[in-house]
Amino acid sequence: MARHAVVEPTRISFHTARHAVVGTINTVHLARAGTLPALLQRLLEQARYFVLPPRRAGRSFPREVKRSRSKFPTKKMPVSS
């Protein structure tokens, strides 16, 4: 699917793609045997809707906790003046 959309595999939304695949699988029994390749082709054409935006570089979220009884650094709450 990622190859068809010409993106890296990590840019395809797993949740959305899974929904589409399961929906296609659930409706396959209603279609004629000769239409199966067309259903799979339609699923591949939908892949462009599953592409996620590129990740933002330079984002960092170090682990912090609110309580002091932990091995991680505590979160400093801003003091209002």
N, CA, C and O atoms as a CHARMM CRD file, in Angstrom:
* protein
*
  324
    1    1 MET  N      0.82400  -1.17900   0.00000 PROA 1      0.00000
    2    1 MET  CA     0.00000   0.00000   0.00000 PROA 1      0.00000
    3    1 MET  C      0.87900   1.25800   0.00000 PROA 1      0.00000
    4    1 MET  O      0.58900   2.21900  -0.71300 PROA 1      0.00000
    5    2 ALA  N      1.94400   1.24800   0.79400 PROA 2      0.00000
    6    2 ALA  CA     2.84700   2.39500   0.83600 PROA 2      0.00000
    7    2 ALA  C      3.56900   2.56100  -0.49400 PROA 2      0.00000
    8    2 ALA  O      3.80500   3.68300  -0.94200 PROA 2      0.00000
    9    3 ARG  N      3.91500   1.45800  -1.11600 PROA 3      0.00000
   10    3 ARG  CA     4.58300   1.53100  -2.42200 PROA 3      0.00000
   11    3 ARG  C      3.63800   2.13800  -3.45200 PROA 3      0.00000
   12    3 ARG  O      4.07000   2.91700  -4.30200 PROA 3      0.00000
   13    4 HSD  N      2.37800   1.79800  -3.38800 PROA 4      0.00000
   14    4 HSD  CA     1.39800   2.34300  -4.32700 PROA 4      0.00000
   15    4 HSD  C      1.20000   3.84400  -4.10000 PROA 4      0.00000
   16    4 HSD  O      0.99600   4.59200  -5.05700 PROA 4      0.00000
   17    5 ALA  N      1.26000   4.28800  -2.84500 PROA 5      0.00000
   18    5 ALA  CA     1.09700   5.70300  -2.50400 PROA 5      0.00000
   19    5 ALA  C      2.41500   6.46700  -2.62400 PROA 5      0.00000
   20    5 ALA  O      2.42800   7.68800  -2.47100 PROA 5      0.00000
   21    6 VAL  N      3.51500   5.78000  -2.89100 PROA 6      0.00000
   22    6 VAL  CA     4.86400   6.34700  -3.05700 PROA 6      0.00000
   23    6 VAL  C      5.29600   7.11500  -1.79800 PROA 6      0.00000
   24    6 VAL  O      5.74200   8.26000  -1.87300 PROA 6      0.00000
   25    7 VAL  N      5.15200   6.46100  -0.65100 PROA 7      0.00000
   26    7 VAL  CA     5.62600   7.01300   0.62200 PROA 7      0.00000
   27    7 VAL  C      6.28800   5.88800   1.40900 PROA 7      0.00000
   28    7 VAL  O      6.18400   4.71900   1.03800 PROA 7      0.00000
   29    8 GLU  N      6.97200   6.24600   2.49900 PROA 8      0.00000
   30    8 GLU  CA     7.55600   5.23400   3.37000 PROA 8      0.00000
   31    8 GLU  C      6.42400   4.49900   4.09200 PROA 8      0.00000
   32    8 GLU  O      5.36600   5.08200   4.33100 PROA 8      0.00000
   33    9 PRO  N      6.63200   3.23700   4.43900 PROA 9      0.00000
   34    9 PRO  CA     5.58700   2.48800   5.13700 PROA 9      0.00000
   35    9 PRO  C      5.17100   3.10300   6.47200 PROA 9      0.00000
   36    9 PRO  O      4.03300   2.91900   6.90400 PROA 9      0.00000
   37   10 THR  N      6.07200   3.82900   7.12900 PROA 10     0.00000
   38   10 THR  CA     5.72300   4.43800   8.41100 PROA 10     0.00000
   39   10 THR  C      4.80100   5.64100   8.25800 PROA 10     0.00000
   40   10 THR  O      4.28100   6.14000   9.25600 PROA 10     0.00000
   41   11 ARG  N      4.58700   6.11700   7.04200 PROA 11     0.00000
   42   11 ARG  CA     3.70000   7.25600   6.80900 PROA 11     0.00000
   43   11 ARG  C      2.26600   6.83100   6.51900 PROA 11     0.00000
   44   11 ARG  O      1.40300   7.68800   6.32900 PROA 11     0.00000
   45   12 ILE  N      1.98800   5.51600   6.48100 PROA 12     0.00000
   46   12 ILE  CA     0.62800   5.03500   6.26900 PROA 12     0.00000
   47   12 ILE  C     -0.03700   4.86100   7.63700 PROA 12     0.00000
   48   12 ILE  O      0.52200   4.21500   8.52300 PROA 12     0.00000
   49   13 SER  N     -1.22100   5.43100   7.80500 PROA 13     0.00000
   50   13 SER  CA    -1.95600   5.30300   9.06100 PROA 13     0.00000
   51   13 SER  C     -2.42400   3.86700   9.22000 PROA 13     0.00000
   52   13 SER  O     -3.23700   3.38700   8.43000 PROA 13     0.00000
   53   14 PHE  N     -1.91800   3.18200  10.23100 PROA 14     0.00000
   54   14 PHE  CA    -2.28000   1.78600  10.45500 PROA 14     0.00000
   55   14 PHE  C     -3.76700   1.66000  10.75400 PROA 14     0.00000
   56   14 PHE  O     -4.43600   0.78400  10.20700 PROA 14     0.00000
   57   15 HSD  N     -4.28300   2.51400  11.60500 PROA 15     0.00000
   58   15 HSD  CA    -5.67100   2.43000  12.03000 PROA 15     0.00000
   59   15 HSD  C     -6.61900   2.60800  10.83800 PROA 15     0.00000
   60   15 HSD  O     -7.54600   1.81700  10.66400 PROA 15     0.00000
   61   16 THR  N     -6.39300   3.62800  10.02700 PROA 16     0.00000
   62   16 THR  CA    -7.26300   3.89200   8.88700 PROA 16     0.00000
   63   16 THR  C     -7.14500   2.79900   7.83300 PROA 16     0.00000
   64   16 THR  O     -8.15200   2.36400   7.27500 PROA 16     0.00000
   65   17 ALA  N     -5.92600   2.35300   7.55900 PROA 17     0.00000
   66   17 ALA  CA    -5.72600   1.29300   6.57900 PROA 17     0.00000
   67   17 ALA  C     -6.37300  -0.00600   7.05400 PROA 17     0.00000
   68   17 ALA  O     -6.96900  -0.73100   6.25600 PROA 17     0.00000
   69   18 ARG  N     -6.26100  -0.29800   8.33100 PROA 18     0.00000
   70   18 ARG  CA    -6.87500  -1.51100   8.87000 PROA 18     0.00000
   71   18 ARG  C     -8.38400  -1.45700   8.71700 PROA 18     0.00000
   72   18 ARG  O     -9.01300  -2.45600   8.36800 PROA 18     0.00000
   73   19 HSD  N     -8.96900  -0.28700   8.97700 PROA 19     0.00000
   74   19 HSD  CA   -10.41300  -0.12400   8.80800 PROA 19     0.00000
   75   19 HSD  C    -10.83400  -0.42200   7.37200 PROA 19     0.00000
   76   19 HSD  O    -11.82700  -1.11300   7.14500 PROA 19     0.00000
   77   20 ALA  N    -10.08700   0.09400   6.41300 PROA 20     0.00000
   78   20 ALA  CA   -10.41700  -0.10900   5.00300 PROA 20     0.00000
   79   20 ALA  C    -10.25300  -1.56800   4.60000 PROA 20     0.00000
   80   20 ALA  O    -11.08600  -2.11000   3.87300 PROA 20     0.00000
   81   21 VAL  N     -9.19000  -2.20400   5.06400 PROA 21     0.00000
   82   21 VAL  CA    -8.95300  -3.61300   4.72100 PROA 21     0.00000
   83   21 VAL  C    -10.03400  -4.50200   5.32300 PROA 21     0.00000
   84   21 VAL  O    -10.55900  -5.38400   4.64300 PROA 21     0.00000
   85   22 VAL  N    -10.36900  -4.28300   6.57800 PROA 22     0.00000
   86   22 VAL  CA   -11.40200  -5.09100   7.22400 PROA 22     0.00000
   87   22 VAL  C    -12.75600  -4.85200   6.55000 PROA 22     0.00000
   88   22 VAL  O    -13.52800  -5.79200   6.36000 PROA 22     0.00000
   89   23 GLY  N    -13.04200  -3.61000   6.19200 PROA 23     0.00000
   90   23 GLY  CA   -14.28600  -3.31800   5.48400 PROA 23     0.00000
   91   23 GLY  C    -14.35900  -4.02200   4.15000 PROA 23     0.00000
   92   23 GLY  O    -15.41400  -4.52600   3.76600 PROA 23     0.00000
   93   24 THR  N    -13.24100  -4.06000   3.43600 PROA 24     0.00000
   94   24 THR  CA   -13.20200  -4.76600   2.15700 PROA 24     0.00000
   95   24 THR  C    -13.37500  -6.26400   2.35900 PROA 24     0.00000
   96   24 THR  O    -14.11700  -6.90900   1.61900 PROA 24     0.00000
   97   25 ILE  N    -12.70300  -6.81500   3.34400 PROA 25     0.00000
   98   25 ILE  CA   -12.81400  -8.25200   3.61600 PROA 25     0.00000
   99   25 ILE  C    -14.25000  -8.62000   4.00500 PROA 25     0.00000
  100   25 ILE  O    -14.75100  -9.67200   3.60800 PROA 25     0.00000
  101   26 ASN  N    -14.90600  -7.76200   4.77500 PROA 26     0.00000
  102   26 ASN  CA   -16.27000  -8.04800   5.21100 PROA 26     0.00000
  103   26 ASN  C    -17.27900  -7.98600   4.07100 PROA 26     0.00000
  104   26 ASN  O    -18.34400  -8.59800   4.16100 PROA 26     0.00000
  105   27 THR  N    -16.96400  -7.25800   2.99800 PROA 27     0.00000
  106   27 THR  CA   -17.90400  -7.14900   1.88000 PROA 27     0.00000
  107   27 THR  C    -17.52900  -8.03000   0.69700 PROA 27     0.00000
  108   27 THR  O    -18.26800  -8.07000  -0.28700 PROA 27     0.00000
  109   28 VAL  N    -16.41100  -8.73100   0.75900 PROA 28     0.00000
  110   28 VAL  CA   -15.97100  -9.57200  -0.34900 PROA 28     0.00000
  111   28 VAL  C    -16.98600 -10.67700  -0.64700 PROA 28     0.00000
  112   28 VAL  O    -17.18300 -11.03000  -1.80900 PROA 28     0.00000
  113   29 HSD  N    -17.62100 -11.21700   0.36800 PROA 29     0.00000
  114   29 HSD  CA   -18.56700 -12.31000   0.13800 PROA 29     0.00000
  115   29 HSD  C    -19.79500 -11.86800  -0.65900 PROA 29     0.00000
  116   29 HSD  O    -20.51000 -12.70800  -1.20400 PROA 29     0.00000
  117   30 LEU  N    -20.04700 -10.55800  -0.73200 PROA 30     0.00000
  118   30 LEU  CA   -21.17900 -10.04600  -1.50000 PROA 30     0.00000
  119   30 LEU  C    -20.84400  -9.87400  -2.97600 PROA 30     0.00000
  120   30 LEU  O    -21.74600  -9.78400  -3.80900 PROA 30     0.00000
  121   31 ALA  N    -19.56600  -9.82800  -3.30400 PROA 31     0.00000
  122   31 ALA  CA   -19.13900  -9.58100  -4.68400 PROA 31     0.00000
  123   31 ALA  C    -18.97400 -10.89100  -5.44300 PROA 31     0.00000
  124   31 ALA  O    -18.81500 -11.95900  -4.85200 PROA 31     0.00000
  125   32 ARG  N    -19.01600 -10.78300  -6.75200 PROA 32     0.00000
  126   32 ARG  CA   -18.76600 -11.94500  -7.59700 PROA 32     0.00000
  127   32 ARG  C    -17.27100 -12.23400  -7.60300 PROA 32     0.00000
  128   32 ARG  O    -16.45900 -11.35400  -7.31600 PROA 32     0.00000
  129   33 ALA  N    -16.91800 -13.45500  -7.92800 PROA 33     0.00000
  130   33 ALA  CA   -15.51100 -13.86800  -7.90600 PROA 33     0.00000
  131   33 ALA  C    -14.66500 -13.05900  -8.89100 PROA 33     0.00000
  132   33 ALA  O    -13.49500 -12.78800  -8.61900 PROA 33     0.00000
  133   34 GLY  N    -15.23200 -12.67800 -10.01200 PROA 34     0.00000
  134   34 GLY  CA   -14.47500 -11.93200 -11.02100 PROA 34     0.00000
  135   34 GLY  C    -14.19600 -10.49800 -10.64000 PROA 34     0.00000
  136   34 GLY  O    -13.34600  -9.85500 -11.25600 PROA 34     0.00000
  137   35 THR  N    -14.89100  -9.97600  -9.63600 PROA 35     0.00000
  138   35 THR  CA   -14.69800  -8.57900  -9.24500 PROA 35     0.00000
  139   35 THR  C    -13.67800  -8.41100  -8.12100 PROA 35     0.00000
  140   35 THR  O    -13.40800  -7.28700  -7.69800 PROA 35     0.00000
  141   36 LEU  N    -13.11200  -9.51000  -7.63200 PROA 36     0.00000
  142   36 LEU  CA   -12.13500  -9.42800  -6.53800 PROA 36     0.00000
  143   36 LEU  C    -10.90400  -8.59400  -6.90500 PROA 36     0.00000
  144   36 LEU  O    -10.48800  -7.76800  -6.09300 PROA 36     0.00000
  145   37 PRO  N    -10.29800  -8.77000  -8.09200 PROA 37     0.00000
  146   37 PRO  CA    -9.15900  -7.90200  -8.43900 PROA 37     0.00000
  147   37 PRO  C     -9.53400  -6.42200  -8.47500 PROA 37     0.00000
  148   37 PRO  O     -8.72400  -5.57300  -8.10200 PROA 37     0.00000
  149   38 ALA  N    -10.74500  -6.10500  -8.91700 PROA 38     0.00000
  150   38 ALA  CA   -11.17600  -4.70400  -8.95000 PROA 38     0.00000
  151   38 ALA  C    -11.33100  -4.15500  -7.53500 PROA 38     0.00000
  152   38 ALA  O    -11.00500  -2.99400  -7.28800 PROA 38     0.00000
  153   39 LEU  N    -11.82400  -4.96800  -6.60500 PROA 39     0.00000
  154   39 LEU  CA   -11.94800  -4.52900  -5.21200 PROA 39     0.00000
  155   39 LEU  C    -10.57900  -4.25000  -4.59500 PROA 39     0.00000
  156   39 LEU  O    -10.39400  -3.26100  -3.88700 PROA 39     0.00000
  157   40 LEU  N     -9.62900  -5.13300  -4.87300 PROA 40     0.00000
  158   40 LEU  CA    -8.27200  -4.92800  -4.34100 PROA 40     0.00000
  159   40 LEU  C     -7.62000  -3.70100  -4.96500 PROA 40     0.00000
  160   40 LEU  O     -6.90600  -2.96600  -4.28300 PROA 40     0.00000
  161   41 GLN  N     -7.85800  -3.47000  -6.25600 PROA 41     0.00000
  162   41 GLN  CA    -7.31200  -2.28300  -6.91200 PROA 41     0.00000
  163   41 GLN  C     -7.92000  -1.01900  -6.30900 PROA 41     0.00000
  164   41 GLN  O     -7.21100  -0.03400  -6.10500 PROA 41     0.00000
  165   42 ARG  N     -9.20900  -1.03100  -6.02500 PROA 42     0.00000
  166   42 ARG  CA    -9.86300   0.11900  -5.40400 PROA 42     0.00000
  167   42 ARG  C     -9.28900   0.38600  -4.01900 PROA 42     0.00000
  168   42 ARG  O     -9.13500   1.53700  -3.61200 PROA 42     0.00000
  169   43 LEU  N     -8.97300  -0.68900  -3.29800 PROA 43     0.00000
  170   43 LEU  CA    -8.35900  -0.53900  -1.97800 PROA 43     0.00000
  171   43 LEU  C     -6.98400   0.12100  -2.09800 PROA 43     0.00000
  172   43 LEU  O     -6.64100   0.98600  -1.29300 PROA 43     0.00000
  173   44 LEU  N     -6.20400  -0.27900  -3.08900 PROA 44     0.00000
  174   44 LEU  CA    -4.89700   0.34200  -3.30600 PROA 44     0.00000
  175   44 LEU  C     -5.03700   1.80500  -3.71300 PROA 44     0.00000
  176   44 LEU  O     -4.21800   2.63600  -3.32100 PROA 44     0.00000
  177   45 GLU  N     -6.05700   2.12500  -4.49000 PROA 45     0.00000
  178   45 GLU  CA    -6.26800   3.51900  -4.89900 PROA 45     0.00000
  179   45 GLU  C     -6.65300   4.39200  -3.71300 PROA 45     0.00000
  180   45 GLU  O     -6.39100   5.59500  -3.72200 PROA 45     0.00000
  181   46 GLN  N     -7.26700   3.80600  -2.69800 PROA 46     0.00000
  182   46 GLN  CA    -7.62700   4.55200  -1.49700 PROA 46     0.00000
  183   46 GLN  C     -6.41900   4.82900  -0.60700 PROA 46     0.00000
  184   46 GLN  O     -6.52300   5.60600   0.34300 PROA 46     0.00000
  185   47 ALA  N     -5.28800   4.21600  -0.89200 PROA 47     0.00000
  186   47 ALA  CA    -4.09600   4.35200  -0.04400 PROA 47     0.00000
  187   47 ALA  C     -3.65000   5.79200   0.09700 PROA 47     0.00000
  188   47 ALA  O     -3.05200   6.14500   1.11300 PROA 47     0.00000
  189   48 ARG  N     -3.91500   6.62200  -0.87100 PROA 48     0.00000
  190   48 ARG  CA    -3.48300   8.03500  -0.76600 PROA 48     0.00000
  191   48 ARG  C     -4.20700   8.76100   0.35800 PROA 48     0.00000
  192   48 ARG  O     -3.71700   9.77500   0.85500 PROA 48     0.00000
  193   49 TYR  N     -5.37700   8.25000   0.76800 PROA 49     0.00000
  194   49 TYR  CA    -6.10800   8.86300   1.87100 PROA 49     0.00000
  195   49 TYR  C     -5.58200   8.42400   3.23500 PROA 49     0.00000
  196   49 TYR  O     -5.96400   8.99700   4.25500 PROA 49     0.00000
  197   50 PHE  N     -4.71900   7.42600   3.26700 PROA 50     0.00000
  198   50 PHE  CA    -4.18200   6.90000   4.51800 PROA 50     0.00000
  199   50 PHE  C     -2.81700   7.49200   4.86200 PROA 50     0.00000
  200   50 PHE  O     -2.24100   7.15000   5.89500 PROA 50     0.00000
  201   51 VAL  N     -2.29400   8.37300   4.01200 PROA 51     0.00000
  202   51 VAL  CA    -0.94900   8.92700   4.21400 PROA 51     0.00000
  203   51 VAL  C     -0.97900   9.97500   5.31800 PROA 51     0.00000
  204   51 VAL  O     -1.79300  10.89900   5.29500 PROA 51     0.00000
  205   52 LEU  N     -0.08300   9.81700   6.28000 PROA 52     0.00000
  206   52 LEU  CA     0.04300  10.75800   7.39400 PROA 52     0.00000
  207   52 LEU  C      0.96100  11.90100   7.00200 PROA 52     0.00000
  208   52 LEU  O      1.80800  11.72300   6.12700 PROA 52     0.00000
  209   53 PRO  N      0.82300  13.07600   7.62100 PROA 53     0.00000
  210   53 PRO  CA     1.75400  14.17100   7.34800 PROA 53     0.00000
  211   53 PRO  C      3.15000  13.81300   7.85700 PROA 53     0.00000
  212   53 PRO  O      3.28300  12.98400   8.75600 PROA 53     0.00000
  213   54 PRO  N      4.19500  14.43000   7.29200 PROA 54     0.00000
  214   54 PRO  CA     5.55200  14.12200   7.76900 PROA 54     0.00000
  215   54 PRO  C      5.73300  14.52900   9.22600 PROA 54     0.00000
  216   54 PRO  O      5.11500  15.47700   9.71000 PROA 54     0.00000
  217   55 ARG  N      6.59900  13.78400   9.91200 PROA 55     0.00000
  218   55 ARG  CA     6.85800  14.08000  11.32400 PROA 55     0.00000
  219   55 ARG  C      7.64400  15.37800  11.44700 PROA 55     0.00000
  220   55 ARG  O      8.49100  15.68900  10.61000 PROA 55     0.00000
  221   56 ARG  N      7.35100  16.12700  12.49800 PROA 56     0.00000
  222   56 ARG  CA     8.07600  17.37600  12.72200 PROA 56     0.00000
  223   56 ARG  C      9.40900  17.07700  13.39100 PROA 56     0.00000
  224   56 ARG  O      9.47200  16.35800  14.38800 PROA 56     0.00000
  225   57 ALA  N     10.44900  17.62800  12.84000 PROA 57     0.00000
  226   57 ALA  CA    11.79700  17.39300  13.37100 PROA 57     0.00000
  227   57 ALA  C     12.03800  18.26000  14.60800 PROA 57     0.00000
  228   57 ALA  O     11.45400  19.33400  14.75200 PROA 57     0.00000
  229   58 GLY  N     12.89400  17.78400  15.48100 PROA 58     0.00000
  230   58 GLY  CA    13.30400  18.58200  16.63400 PROA 58     0.00000
  231   58 GLY  C     12.33200  18.55800  17.79900 PROA 58     0.00000
  232   58 GLY  O     12.51000  19.32500  18.74600 PROA 58     0.00000
  233   59 ARG  N     11.31700  17.71500  17.77100 PROA 59     0.00000
  234   59 ARG  CA    10.38500  17.64600  18.90200 PROA 59     0.00000
  235   59 ARG  C     10.92700  16.66800  19.93300 PROA 59     0.00000
  236   59 ARG  O     11.38100  15.57600  19.59100 PROA 59     0.00000
  237   60 SER  N     10.87400  17.06900  21.19600 PROA 60     0.00000
  238   60 SER  CA    11.37600  16.22400  22.26400 PROA 60     0.00000
  239   60 SER  C     10.41800  16.29600  23.44200 PROA 60     0.00000
  240   60 SER  O      9.99200  17.37900  23.84400 PROA 60     0.00000
  241   61 PHE  N     10.08900  15.15400  23.98100 PROA 61     0.00000
  242   61 PHE  CA     9.21200  15.10000  25.14400 PROA 61     0.00000
  243   61 PHE  C      9.86600  14.22200  26.20300 PROA 61     0.00000
  244   61 PHE  O      9.55400  13.03400  26.29400 PROA 61     0.00000
  245   62 PRO  N     10.77500  14.79200  27.01200 PROA 62     0.00000
  246   62 PRO  CA    11.41500  13.98200  28.04800 PROA 62     0.00000
  247   62 PRO  C     10.38700  13.53100  29.08200 PROA 62     0.00000
  248   62 PRO  O      9.40900  14.22900  29.34800 PROA 62     0.00000
  249   63 ARG  N     10.61900  12.37400  29.64900 PROA 63     0.00000
  250   63 ARG  CA     9.67400  11.81400  30.61400 PROA 63     0.00000
  251   63 ARG  C      9.75400  12.57000  31.92300 PROA 63     0.00000
  252   63 ARG  O     10.83500  12.76000  32.47900 PROA 63     0.00000
  253   64 GLU  N      8.58900  13.00500  32.41600 PROA 64     0.00000
  254   64 GLU  CA     8.51100  13.71900  33.68000 PROA 64     0.00000
  255   64 GLU  C      7.31000  13.21000  34.45200 PROA 64     0.00000
  256   64 GLU  O      6.32800  12.76100  33.86100 PROA 64     0.00000
  257   65 VAL  N      7.38700  13.27900  35.76100 PROA 65     0.00000
  258   65 VAL  CA     6.27200  12.87000  36.61200 PROA 65     0.00000
  259   65 VAL  C      5.94300  13.99500  37.57400 PROA 65     0.00000
  260   65 VAL  O      6.77000  14.87000  37.83000 PROA 65     0.00000
  261   66 LYS  N      4.73500  13.96500  38.10200 PROA 66     0.00000
  262   66 LYS  CA     4.31800  15.02000  39.01900 PROA 66     0.00000
  263   66 LYS  C      4.70700  14.72900  40.45700 PROA 66     0.00000
  264   66 LYS  O      4.90100  15.66100  41.23800 PROA 66     0.00000
  265   67 ARG  N      4.82800  13.44500  40.83200 PROA 67     0.00000
  266   67 ARG  CA     5.16500  13.09700  42.21000 PROA 67     0.00000
  267   67 ARG  C      6.67200  12.92000  42.37000 PROA 67     0.00000
  268   67 ARG  O      7.37500  12.58100  41.41800 PROA 67     0.00000
  269   68 SER  N      7.14700  13.15200  43.56600 PROA 68     0.00000
  270   68 SER  CA     8.58700  13.04900  43.80600 PROA 68     0.00000
  271   68 SER  C      9.02400  11.62800  44.15500 PROA 68     0.00000
  272   68 SER  O     10.22500  11.39500  44.28800 PROA 68     0.00000
  273   69 ARG  N      8.10600  10.66200  44.30900 PROA 69     0.00000
  274   69 ARG  CA     8.47400   9.29900  44.67200 PROA 69     0.00000
  275   69 ARG  C      8.74900   8.44200  43.44000 PROA 69     0.00000
  276   69 ARG  O      8.28600   7.30400  43.36000 PROA 69     0.00000
  277   70 SER  N      9.47600   8.96500  42.51300 PROA 70     0.00000
  278   70 SER  CA     9.75000   8.23600  41.28400 PROA 70     0.00000
  279   70 SER  C     11.20800   8.43400  40.90400 PROA 70     0.00000
  280   70 SER  O     11.85700   9.37500  41.36000 PROA 70     0.00000
  281   71 LYS  N     11.71200   7.54500  40.07100 PROA 71     0.00000
  282   71 LYS  CA    13.09700   7.66700  39.62500 PROA 71     0.00000
  283   71 LYS  C     13.24800   8.68200  38.49500 PROA 71     0.00000
  284   71 LYS  O     14.36900   9.00500  38.10200 PROA 71     0.00000
  285   72 PHE  N     12.12000   9.19400  37.96200 PROA 72     0.00000
  286   72 PHE  CA    12.17300  10.17200  36.88800 PROA 72     0.00000
  287   72 PHE  C     12.16400  11.57700  37.46900 PROA 72     0.00000
  288   72 PHE  O     11.65900  11.78200  38.57300 PROA 72     0.00000
  289   73 PRO  N     12.71600  12.55100  36.74600 PROA 73     0.00000
  290   73 PRO  CA    12.69900  13.93400  37.25900 PROA 73     0.00000
  291   73 PRO  C     11.27100  14.44200  37.40400 PROA 73     0.00000
  292   73 PRO  O     10.39600  14.10500  36.60600 PROA 73     0.00000
  293   74 THR  N     11.04200  15.26400  38.44400 PROA 74     0.00000
  294   74 THR  CA     9.69100  15.77600  38.67400 PROA 74     0.00000
  295   74 THR  C      9.39200  16.92100  37.73700 PROA 74     0.00000
  296   74 THR  O     10.28200  17.65400  37.30500 PROA 74     0.00000
  297   75 LYS  N      8.09500  17.05700  37.43100 PROA 75     0.00000
  298   75 LYS  CA     7.64200  18.12900  36.54000 PROA 75     0.00000
  299   75 LYS  C      7.54000  19.41400  37.33500 PROA 75     0.00000
  300   75 LYS  O      6.89500  19.45400  38.38200 PROA 75     0.00000
  301   76 LYS  N      8.16400  20.44400  36.84900 PROA 76     0.00000
  302   76 LYS  CA     8.16500  21.73800  37.52000 PROA 76     0.00000
  303   76 LYS  C      6.95400  22.53500  37.03100 PROA 76     0.00000
  304   76 LYS  O      6.83800  22.84500  35.84600 PROA 76     0.00000
  305   77 MET  N      6.06500  22.85700  37.95300 PROA 77     0.00000
  306   77 MET  CA     4.88200  23.63700  37.60100 PROA 77     0.00000
  307   77 MET  C      5.26800  25.11000  37.61100 PROA 77     0.00000
  308   77 MET  O      5.96700  25.55100  38.52400 PROA 77     0.00000
  309   78 PRO  N      4.82400  25.89200  36.60800 PROA 78     0.00000
  310   78 PRO  CA     5.17200  27.30900  36.57500 PROA 78     0.00000
  311   78 PRO  C      4.53900  28.06400  37.74800 PROA 78     0.00000
  312   78 PRO  O      3.38500  27.82500  38.10300 PROA 78     0.00000
  313   79 VAL  N      5.29600  28.95900  38.33000 PROA 79     0.00000
  314   79 VAL  CA     4.82100  29.75600  39.46200 PROA 79     0.00000
  315   79 VAL  C      4.30200  31.05900  38.92200 PROA 79     0.00000
  316   79 VAL  O      5.02800  31.78100  38.23900 PROA 79     0.00000
  317   80 SER  N      3.02300  31.38400  39.22300 PROA 80     0.00000
  318   80 SER  CA     2.44500  32.64200  38.73800 PROA 80     0.00000
  319   80 SER  C      2.82300  33.75400  39.70200 PROA 80     0.00000
  320   80 SER  O      2.83600  33.55900  40.91800 PROA 80     0.00000
  321   81 SER  N      3.12800  34.91800  39.15300 PROA 81     0.00000
  322   81 SER  CA     3.56500  36.05100  39.97600 PROA 81     0.00000
  323   81 SER  C      2.42700  36.93500  40.35800 PROA 81     0.00000
  324   81 SER  O      2.62700  37.93300  41.05100 PROA 81     0.00000
